[in-house]
Amino acid sequence: MINSLFLINPSGDIFLEKHWKSVVTRSVCDYFLEAKEKALEPEDVPPVIHTPHHYLISIYRSCMQCIRDKLFFLSVIQTEVPPLFVIEFLHRVAEMIQDYFGECSETVVKDNMVMVYELLEEMLDNGFPLATESNVLKEMIRPPTILRSVVNTLTGTSNVGDTLPTGQLSTIPWRRAGVKYTNNEAYFDVVEEIDAILDRSGTTVLAEIQGVVEACVKLSGMPDLTLSFMNPRLLDDVSFHPCVRYKRWESERVLSFIPPDGNFTLMTYHVNAQNLVAIPVYVKQSISFFEGGSGGRLDVTVGPKQTMGKTVEGVMVTVHLPKTILSINLTATQGSYTYDNGTKLLVWDIGKLNPQKLPNLRGSLSLQAGAPKPEENPSLNINLKIQQLAISGLKVNRLDMFGEKYKPFKGVKYITKAGKFQVRT
């Protein structure tokens, strides 16, 4: 199935490669790098690329702590396989690196190269996925700690375990036996991303929500949990962690599961009914170029719209200006802007939105001498975050635990973010 894996940074440098069958030369990545150069954004690179002798399947992942530190995970396949199967495995690899080392970045991978290779060796056997559950891998390859590193240096031992993981032979492979905690707690994060396209008048052309329920469960013993929602019927295209009993969801619309130990993704979902998707901000914009190619004007105002009383923060507006732009002279009433004259990328970092004083960016654009008027206006890409709000209206009703007698600490957090949020001008 999977022949090779390459990790590539945004600059196109290959800093890790792993081969499970025959060695594939790095030149196969040239097809991918060519597609990357043609794409306007890294996210626009086709996930599946067909070459004369291989299929290239890739994902683009970022570190949660630093959105700018992003990596491409590129797999090389020699025979036809379900692409989503490979994409899911690549996400598992990225999540495992994040789980082991705290972040998934080029620096972290280079600093822990030996352990990353050990993990890849266990996760895939002769090109087929073998062990992808976190608790199983952590029993085979113990996570790095300062104390363990000192002991390994003094004794000459390694992080590789001596015995077969208990979960590998269990009917519940995602949970190890004999888990004990002093403080028993279960926390859930409901994270929603809005994908939307607004036309120049502010009318919604397309709007949908991609949601995920992330869990951090640290409970002793073998707890059996039931999580219910107030309005589960609005969810479409639901995908679950293997621990969830699907028949219970089909019949009662509740999540019943024995959870893995630690952090995991409980479920992902999709809301595509446009009338259920609230747009949290509005954008008043005007980008115009004068006839004769002398220059143009830019005027952008951003304000909160449907936020249920919550504060919109982390607002950022990104504009890919035309290549014929020579220089810009803008004034921002809030935040600051940066402009890269090489890539023609304008980034306006606003921060929090204040409904009483709306942020505005305006000024003049200068075109290169003799350049014609641009044929089309650039689009605006919006980034934002709203704490303690699920924009779809999804709410957790209650969490019940069976099989254990103690009472755990429980908590739910909601976050709404912008996914591919575009405003046409």
Salt bridges, closest charged atoms under 4 A:
GLU17 OE1 - HIS19 NE2 2.68
GLU17 OE2 - ARG26 NE 2.42
GLU34 OE2 - LYS38 NZ 3.65
GLU41 OE2 - HIS320 NE2 2.63
GLU43 OE2 - LYS70 NZ 3.14
GLU88 OE2 - ARG92 NE 3.33
GLU95 OE2 - ARG61 NH1 3.72
ASP99 OD2 - LYS138 NZ 3.13
GLU106 OE2 - LYS110 NZ 2.91
GLU121 OE1 - LYS18 NZ 2.81
GLU133 OE1 - HIS241 NE2 3.84
GLU193 OE2 - LYS417 NZ 3.97
GLU208 OE1 - HIS270 NE2 3.53
ASP224 OD2 - ARG245 NH2 2.90
GLU252 OE2 - ARG248 NE 2.95
ASP261 OD2 - ARG176 NH2 3.06
GLU291 OE2 - LYS373 NZ 3.12
ASP299 OD2 - ARG362 NH2 3.63
ASP400 OD1 - ARG398 NH2 2.79
